């Protein structure tokens, strides 16, 4: 005799896996956001350090970029 498949249990198991993966994706997106913020902060610090070392103002930098 063939075994009867319990579709409700399989569906519930798959939905639980989906929920778990969604939580993992959410955590990874938060980590990406945090890393982007840290990178932006470091990039900004590098730029301001360069500007100070070369006695450049924001206007000087913008004029150079627009030229």
MARVEX-626290 format. One line per field, with one value per residue (C-alpha): residue number from 1; y, x, z. Coordinates in pm, 1 decimal. Example, Ala and Ser with C-alpha at 12.3 -4.5 7.8 and 13.67 -1.06 7.14 Angstrom:
<pts>
num <- c(1 2)
c2 <- c(-450.0 -106.0)
c1 <- c(1230.0 1367.0)
c3 <- c(780.0 714.0)
</pts>
This chain:
<pts>
num <- c(1 2 3 4 5 6 7 8 9 10 11 12 13 14 15 16 17 18 19 20 21 22 23 24 25 26 27 28 29 30 31 32 33 34 35 36 37 38 39 40 41 42 43 44 45 46 47 48 49 50 51 52 53 54 55 56 57 58 59 60 61 62 63 64 65 66 67)
c2 <- c(0.0 341.0 581.1 880.5 1217.1 1480.1 1795.5 2024.3 1913.4 1957.8 2301.1 2405.0 2280.7 2475.8 2789.8 2761.1 2731.0 3037.6 3238.2 3137.3 3239.0 3571.0 3638.1 3551.9 3787.8 4063.7 4019.9 4021.9 4339.3 4506.4 4399.9 4540.8 4869.9 4889.6 4817.7 5081.3 5336.2 5249.3 5272.4 5610.6 5737.7 5615.7 5762.0 6096.3 6090.9 6010.4 6299.5 6550.3 6435.3 6487.8 6829.0 6934.3 6798.4 6988.6 7302.3 7260.2 7391.9 7227.1 7499.9 7417.0 7051.0 7125.3 7369.1 7102.0 6837.4 7065.8 7175.8)
c1 <- c(0.0 131.8 227.1 -4.7 170.1 86.1 94.5 6.9 318.8 539.7 394.1 446.6 805.7 878.7 715.7 932.6 1243.9 1135.4 1083.6 1427.8 1592.7 1406.3 1547.2 1896.0 1855.7 1734.2 2040.9 2273.5 2114.3 2165.3 2529.8 2572.9 2417.4 2652.9 2957.9 2854.1 2819.9 3166.2 3315.7 3154.8 3290.6 3642.0 3623.4 3512.9 3794.7 4049.0 3919.3 3929.1 4279.2 4395.5 4233.4 4401.8 4739.9 4720.3 4556.9 4246.1 3899.6 3575.8 3536.0 3879.3 3786.6 3446.6 3598.8 3848.9 3579.1 3352.5 3635.6)
c3 <- c(0.0 -91.4 182.3 214.9 181.6 438.6 230.7 521.3 710.3 403.7 336.2 698.3 691.3 372.8 510.4 821.3 603.5 404.4 723.9 849.0 520.5 525.2 872.3 746.3 449.3 681.5 903.0 601.6 467.0 804.5 797.7 446.2 557.7 855.7 639.7 384.6 663.8 798.9 449.2 388.3 720.0 637.0 285.3 426.9 681.7 409.5 199.2 484.3 582.8 224.0 212.3 535.5 429.0 100.0 238.8 23.9 97.8 -5.0 -266.8 -412.4 -442.6 -597.0 -845.4 -949.6 -989.4 -1194.3 -1425.1)
</pts>
